[in-house]
Amino acid sequence: MTETDTQAPKIEFPCERYPIKVIGEAGEGFHELVIEVIQRHAPDFDATSLVARDSRTGRFLSVQVLITATGIEQLQAINADLRATGRVHMVL
């Protein structure tokens, strides 16, 4: 394996249609919470791009959104704010 095989792919910013998947416990207001946090960091976010899926048991909910990512700082801030809500288990 070469050194380039182990490096993460480079993202060129701005990156349109950058997917963010948020997983948390299903419950009232989860969609709205995700939208609120995303819009804080990506004001041009189109909420109609949101796709939600329940887990097999219905305990968890995954919400995927598409944003125009402007930089790594923006993505880190989104991740931190989503986790700080206490309702999000994972951000991919």
QUIGI-V551844 format. One record per pair of residues at least 24 apart in sequence whose C-alpha atoms are under 10 Angstrom apart, sorted by the first residue. I is the first residue (numbers start at 1). GAP is how many residues later the second one is. D is the distance in Angstrom with one decimal. If there is no record, write none. Layout:
{{I & GAP & D} {I & GAP & D}}
//
This chain:
{{11 & 58 & 9.5} {11 & 60 & 8.9} {11 & 61 & 9.0} {12 & 57 & 9.2} {12 & 58 & 9.0} {12 & 59 & 8.5} {13 & 55 & 8.6} {13 & 56 & 6.6} {13 & 57 & 5.4} {13 & 58 & 5.8} {13 & 59 & 8.5} {14 & 53 & 10.0} {14 & 54 & 6.5} {14 & 55 & 5.5} {14 & 56 & 4.5} {14 & 57 & 6.7} {15 & 52 & 8.2} {15 & 53 & 5.4} {15 & 54 & 5.0} {15 & 55 & 6.6} {15 & 56 & 8.3} {16 & 50 & 8.0} {16 & 51 & 6.4} {16 & 52 & 4.2} {16 & 53 & 6.4} {16 & 54 & 8.7} {17 & 28 & 9.7} {17 & 32 & 9.4} {17 & 48 & 8.6} {17 & 49 & 4.9} {17 & 50 & 5.2} {17 & 51 & 5.6} {17 & 52 & 7.8} {18 & 47 & 8.1} {18 & 48 & 5.2} {18 & 49 & 5.2} {18 & 50 & 5.9} {18 & 51 & 6.1} {18 & 52 & 9.7} {18 & 57 & 10.0} {19 & 30 & 9.8} {19 & 31 & 9.9} {19 & 45 & 6.7} {19 & 46 & 5.7} {19 & 47 & 4.6} {19 & 48 & 6.6} {19 & 49 & 8.9} {19 & 50 & 9.1} {19 & 73 & 8.4} {20 & 30 & 9.8} {20 & 43 & 8.2} {20 & 44 & 5.6} {20 & 45 & 5.4} {20 & 46 & 6.3} {20 & 47 & 7.7} {20 & 49 & 9.9} {20 & 55 & 9.1} {20 & 58 & 9.4} {20 & 59 & 9.3} {20 & 71 & 7.1} {20 & 72 & 5.8} {21 & 29 & 9.7} {21 & 30 & 9.2} {21 & 31 & 9.4} {21 & 41 & 6.7} {21 & 42 & 5.6} {21 & 43 & 4.3} {21 & 44 & 6.5} {21 & 45 & 8.9} {21 & 69 & 8.1} {21 & 70 & 5.7} {21 & 71 & 5.0} {22 & 30 & 9.4} {22 & 39 & 8.2} {22 & 40 & 5.5} {22 & 41 & 5.1} {22 & 42 & 6.2} {22 & 43 & 8.4} {22 & 57 & 9.1} {22 & 60 & 8.2} {22 & 61 & 9.5} {22 & 66 & 6.9} {22 & 67 & 7.8} {22 & 68 & 5.9} {22 & 69 & 4.7} {22 & 70 & 6.5} {23 & 29 & 9.7} {23 & 30 & 9.5} {23 & 31 & 9.7} {23 & 32 & 9.7} {23 & 37 & 6.9} {23 & 38 & 5.7} {23 & 39 & 4.4} {23 & 40 & 6.4} {23 & 41 & 8.7} {23 & 59 & 10.0} {23 & 64 & 8.8} {23 & 65 & 5.9} {23 & 66 & 5.7} {23 & 67 & 5.1} {23 & 68 & 6.4} {23 & 69 & 8.3} {24 & 35 & 8.7} {24 & 36 & 5.6} {24 & 37 & 5.6} {24 & 38 & 6.6} {24 & 39 & 8.5} {24 & 58 & 10.0} {24 & 59 & 9.7} {24 & 62 & 9.1} {24 & 63 & 5.8} {24 & 64 & 4.4} {24 & 65 & 5.0} {24 & 66 & 6.9} {24 & 67 & 9.0} {25 & 29 & 9.5} {25 & 30 & 9.5} {25 & 33 & 8.8} {25 & 34 & 5.9} {25 & 35 & 4.3} {25 & 36 & 5.9} {25 & 37 & 8.6} {25 & 62 & 6.6} {25 & 63 & 7.2} {25 & 64 & 7.6} {26 & 27 & 9.8} {26 & 28 & 7.5} {26 & 29 & 8.7} {26 & 32 & 7.0} {26 & 33 & 5.6} {26 & 34 & 4.7} {26 & 35 & 4.9} {26 & 36 & 8.4} {26 & 61 & 9.0} {26 & 62 & 9.9} {27 & 31 & 9.7} {27 & 32 & 8.5} {27 & 33 & 8.4} {27 & 34 & 8.2} {27 & 60 & 9.2} {30 & 31 & 8.3} {30 & 32 & 9.6} {30 & 33 & 8.8} {30 & 57 & 7.9} {30 & 58 & 8.9} {31 & 30 & 9.1} {31 & 31 & 9.3} {31 & 32 & 7.2} {31 & 33 & 9.9} {33 & 49 & 8.5} {33 & 52 & 8.4} {33 & 54 & 9.0} {33 & 55 & 9.7} {34 & 29 & 7.9} {34 & 30 & 9.4} {34 & 31 & 9.0} {34 & 44 & 9.7} {34 & 47 & 9.7} {34 & 48 & 7.1} {34 & 51 & 9.4} {34 & 53 & 9.8} {34 & 54 & 9.0} {35 & 28 & 9.6} {35 & 30 & 8.6} {36 & 46 & 9.7} {37 & 40 & 9.6} {37 & 41 & 6.9} {37 & 42 & 9.4} {37 & 43 & 10.0} {37 & 44 & 6.7} {37 & 45 & 6.6} {37 & 48 & 9.2} {38 & 27 & 8.6} {38 & 28 & 9.7} {38 & 29 & 8.3} {38 & 36 & 10.0} {38 & 37 & 9.8} {38 & 39 & 9.7} {38 & 40 & 6.5} {38 & 41 & 9.5} {38 & 43 & 8.9} {38 & 44 & 8.4} {39 & 28 & 9.3} {39 & 39 & 9.5} {40 & 37 & 9.8} {40 & 38 & 8.5} {40 & 41 & 9.5} {41 & 26 & 9.6} {41 & 28 & 9.4} {41 & 29 & 9.7} {41 & 33 & 6.6} {41 & 34 & 8.5} {41 & 36 & 7.6} {41 & 37 & 6.5} {41 & 40 & 9.5} {42 & 24 & 10.0} {42 & 25 & 6.8} {42 & 26 & 7.2} {42 & 27 & 7.7} {42 & 28 & 8.6} {42 & 32 & 8.2} {42 & 33 & 9.7} {42 & 36 & 8.9} {43 & 24 & 9.3} {43 & 25 & 9.6} {44 & 24 & 7.9} {45 & 24 & 9.9} {60 & 28 & 9.9} {60 & 29 & 9.4} {61 & 27 & 9.7} {62 & 26 & 9.7} {62 & 27 & 10.0} {62 & 28 & 9.2} {62 & 29 & 9.5} {63 & 28 & 9.7} {64 & 27 & 9.7} {64 & 28 & 9.2}}
//
